[in-house]
Amino acid sequence: MTSTLEPGTVTEPGGALSPLFLPRGIAVVGASRNPGKLGAALVRSLAGFAASGGHLALVNGRDDTMYPSVSRAAEGGPLDVAMICVPAASCPGVLAETAEAGVRAAVVCGGGFAEAGSTGAEYQRELANVVATTGIRLLGPNTSGFLAPHHALTASFVPGVDRVRPGGVAVVAASGGVNHALAFLLTESGHGVSLAVGLGNGADITAPDVLDHLADDPHTTAIALHVESVADGPRLVESVRRLAARRPVVALVVGRHDVGAFAASHTGALATSWRTTRAALAQAGAVLVADERELVDAVGALAVTRARPAAGPGVGVVTAQAGPGLLLLDDLRGRRVPVPELTAGTQETLGRLLPPLTFQRNPVDTGRPGPELGRVLSAVGADPGVAVVAGYALYEPGAVDLVAAVREGRTAGVPTVFGVGGTGPEVTEARRALLETGIAVAADPKGVAAATVALVTDARNRLLGTAPATAEETPAVIEGPYDEHRAKQLLDRLGIATPSRRACEDRAAAHAALTELGAPVAVKILDATVLHKTEIGGVHLGVRTPADLDTALDRLDAVGARRYLVEAMAPGGVDLVVGARRDPVFGPVVLAGLGGTTAEALADVSIRLAPVTAEEAAAMPAELAGRALLDGWRGGPVLDHAAFGRVVARLGALLAATPALDEIEVNPLRLTARGLVALDAAIITKETADAQPDL
């Protein structure tokens, strides 16, 4: 279905990008009659725009049948966009001429800019200068363009884009290739797109600009966001937060295996760009996915339906074949989605509908799709513990009218995701018919799981809200270098428990500390310039006698110790790492994970933007793969999540409120039977970070 809005009528909201995505006229600069040229491909793609009444002007100073310049082309009708298809070296001059002619937006399609080396980077800087001095908006360079199917506008040189159907999903992709791949997948899945934008190098227009435009787009019901890198983290987070409050955003972040360079502490090494970007987007309200197929299934579901806001929305699973049902259940359980046992009343209803040998507690196995399928779906959807119904069946028209049954089984306020297995035009038509009635559709159990998880995550996000936390007042003034003793004094003021200890200037003081604290003790080098003491032999544990102490002190002297820390040994337990640091892209963040080298080796961490509320921080351990270790594993201690949340929130608040602080880390933070205790701490101020850049 296409829009009745003519291309020449700019009446819809959209702010600064309306001239680009809703133009009255387009100039193709570098248009060509050679069918193999980029300019020729763009002209072919824009034929539909011209046929719908848009003004299309072809510009090529070497072709007498075309306009010699953009300014001359503007005399023939209104021009809002210039598609620039000339060599990179010529683009800045052409862009300047375009702006001077009164054109309000441009797309530079070709490559040869920052992605190609120093010379190309200079061309890109020249483009940015033109944008800054003239106010023209620029998409690209190095982009394959954009699609706006509701307006018959395919501003792209990629073949086949005119077959992308209008729909409710907007695509905002870092890559032009991914933009088109998603547009094609969405069309094949029966969804179509409202707008699909490839950002390219992003010299001017970036993801937040397009997201802000989509907030008021009447054709968009859900957004697929593809992220490769982020230039301005806070701005992206704020744009996602505003948009997600109105319509769902599903994000795919690229770069999982880029671990980055080591930073000044374990926290810096763990908070890679991929992890931090995903955490930031999730905190802003986006639904995260792992790959492009999952992105299509998730955003497609949210484009047609949403679950009611809920803290832990349960899923009712109905399958007409046990094998696919097991795949679906396994996937949901692996993603920690609640699949609650159905109530006795629901099971009684199902017992009257299904053979006695079928499983009916949840998941519900019908044995084979039959006439009772609609009533089974309805009974499961009516269960008080079910917020989403997830179903799957092979397409067997001889056994049941699958479309009619799923429609019959809908429960008001409880969305249904249904997988229709099979191939051929009849199956495609069945999926299309279900989509048209607001039922999310997938082709396989994995797709059903991805769509269901998206609905559940979106429901949780909407209940919890995504408003940024306000930093609490913190009782600390950060000045000068911090050794471990001074860092722990700061933790004490924050209400974070630390062991009893003594800072010792000489051996006599160390022996006095052993007597006062009682054995066993830990003996450490006390030096603000040494962050990783264990790696240089700067930590000795279980020191019990004066002779043991002398041996430990001798070894510390051998690694350059001038002062010592003598500290009471903590009881055994489970070690965690918590920290707060300034991410170069997103600003203050907090991190929590399993402590010691385990966190770094397994990358088992959870990240949030700071400041963070204690309630939000308390949920971080539940995201760890090793979370079972914190719940009394083999008789061990049990984590007080509220107390843990307070520790993380206080560290985040301190960092956010203290410009002089660069990073603070507690590693390990030990979980003991008596609670949490900070066994080691490191603080890096901006002063010390600047003085010691190699730490």
Secondary structure, DSSP 8 states (H G I E B T S, - for coil): ---S--TT---S--GGGHHHHS-SEEEEET--SSTTSHHHHHHHHTHHHHHTT-EEEEE-TT-TTSBSSHHHHHTTS---EEEE-S-GGGHHHHHHHHHHTT--EEEE----SGGG-HHHHHHHHHHHHHHHHH--EEE-SS--EEEEGGGTEEEE-STTGGG--EEEEEEEESSHHHHHHHHHHHHHTT--EEEEEE-TT-SS--HHHHHHHHTT-TT-SEEEEEES--S-HHHHHHHHHHHHTTS-EEEEE--TT------SSHHHHHS-HHHHHHHHHHHTT-EEESSHHHHHHHHHHHHH------SS--EEEEESSHHHHHHHHHHHHHTT-------HHHHHHHHHHS-TTS--SSSEE-SS--TTHHHHHHHHHHSTT-SEEEEEEE--TTT--HHHHHHHT-BTTB-EEEEEE--SHHHHHHHHHHHHTT-EEESSHHHHHHHHHHHHHHHHHHHH----------S----S---HHHHHHHHHHTT-----EEEESSHHHHHHHHHHH-SSEEEEE--TT-S-GGGGT-EEEEE-SHHHHHHHHHHHHHTT-SSEEEEE-----EEEEEEEEEETTTEEEEEEEE-HHHHHHHT-EEEEESS--HHHHHTGGGG-TTGGGGB-GGG--B--HHHHHHHHHHHHHHHHH-TTEEEEEEEEEEEETTEEEE--EEEEEHHHHHH-TT-
